[in-house]
Amino acid sequence: MKRVTVAEADRKSVADWYQLWGDRVAAVNFKAVREMFTEDAIAFGSKVTMMTSRAILERDQWRAIWPTIEDYRYDLSTLNVVISPDRLMAMGAVMFRSTGIHKDGSKYERIGRATVTLQRTAVGAPWICNHSHVSLVPGTPSPSYGNRPEAL
């Protein structure tokens, strides 16, 4: 068995979702990202082993990382998409890059990967994330010590 062929419109819509998420992470815009995730999202991250709500994900993961890094962006040339036969659920896997900051203020390349499961109510409707797993590539320094303000 092979994966379902992904229509270009679906691949683009998943890529657009990642682009928007990346832009909002880079802007430290927690408020805008909330609408992109279900309230009961399940997530894995570097700070918390497993989270089962968007509120915990924001409090314990996003707020611990996003203000400390710079230049967050997804490398959409690495995007892989899996789609359900009804096209209402998708999985996206992609690499990201960001800039980390050491305690002494020097900067380093911070590379990782992000996998999300997305759902929507109808083909063409906006995707909303019900699962995410974001992690650094093994060997990438952690933590980062930046201190950028939250977008208002």
SVG drawing of the C-alpha trace seen along z (x, -y; Angstrom):
<svg xmlns="http://www.w3.org/2000/svg" viewBox="-17 -45 47 47">
<polyline fill="none" stroke="black" stroke-width="0.4" points="0.0,0.0 1.2,-3.5 0.1,-6.9 -2.8,-8.7 -1.7,-11.0 -1.7,-14.6 -3.4,-17.1 -1.3,-20.3 -4.0,-22.4 -3.8,-20.4 0.0,-20.4 -0.1,-24.2 -2.7,-24.6 -0.5,-22.7 2.5,-24.7 0.5,-27.9 -0.5,-26.7 3.2,-26.1 4.2,-29.5 1.6,-31.3 2.6,-29.4 6.3,-30.1 5.6,-33.8 3.6,-33.9 6.3,-32.0 8.9,-34.5 6.7,-37.4 6.2,-35.8 2.5,-36.1 0.9,-33.6 -2.6,-35.1 -2.7,-34.6 -1.4,-31.1 -4.1,-29.9 -6.7,-30.0 -4.5,-27.6 -4.7,-24.8 -7.6,-22.9 -8.3,-23.5 -7.5,-19.8 -4.4,-19.6 -1.9,-16.8 1.7,-17.8 5.3,-16.7 8.1,-19.2 11.5,-19.7 10.2,-21.3 7.3,-19.0 7.0,-15.3 3.3,-15.3 0.7,-18.0 -3.1,-17.5 -4.3,-21.0 -3.5,-24.2 -3.3,-26.1 -0.6,-23.8 1.2,-23.8 1.3,-27.6 2.2,-28.0 4.9,-25.3 6.3,-25.0 5.7,-28.0 6.3,-30.6 9.5,-28.9 11.0,-28.8 9.7,-31.5 10.9,-34.6 14.4,-33.1 15.1,-32.5 15.3,-34.6 14.6,-34.2 12.2,-31.2 11.3,-29.9 10.2,-26.6 12.1,-25.3 9.1,-24.4 11.4,-22.8 11.6,-19.9 7.8,-19.6 6.2,-16.2 2.5,-15.8 0.2,-12.8 -3.5,-13.3 -6.5,-11.2 -8.7,-9.9 -11.5,-12.3 -8.9,-15.2 -10.1,-16.4 -7.0,-15.3 -3.4,-15.8 0.0,-15.2 2.9,-17.6 6.6,-17.1 9.1,-19.8 12.5,-21.1 12.9,-24.5 15.7,-26.9 16.1,-29.5 18.8,-31.4 19.6,-30.5 21.5,-32.7 24.1,-31.4 24.4,-32.9 27.2,-35.1 25.0,-36.6 26.7,-34.8 24.4,-33.2 24.2,-29.8 22.1,-28.0 19.2,-26.2 17.8,-23.5 14.9,-21.2 11.9,-19.4 8.1,-19.8 5.4,-17.3 1.7,-18.3 -1.6,-16.6 -4.2,-18.9 -8.0,-18.6 -10.6,-20.7 -14.4,-20.6 -14.5,-20.6 -12.1,-20.6 -10.9,-24.2 -11.7,-25.1 -8.9,-26.3 -6.7,-23.7 -6.5,-23.5 -3.8,-21.6 -4.8,-18.8 -1.2,-17.4 2.3,-18.8 5.7,-17.5 8.6,-20.0 12.1,-19.0 15.7,-20.0 18.0,-18.0 20.2,-15.9 23.4,-17.8 21.8,-21.2 22.5,-23.4 19.7,-24.0 18.6,-26.1 18.6,-29.5 18.8,-32.7 17.2,-35.4 14.5,-37.7 12.2,-39.0 8.8,-40.6 5.5,-39.0 3.5,-40.6 0.5,-42.4"/>
</svg>
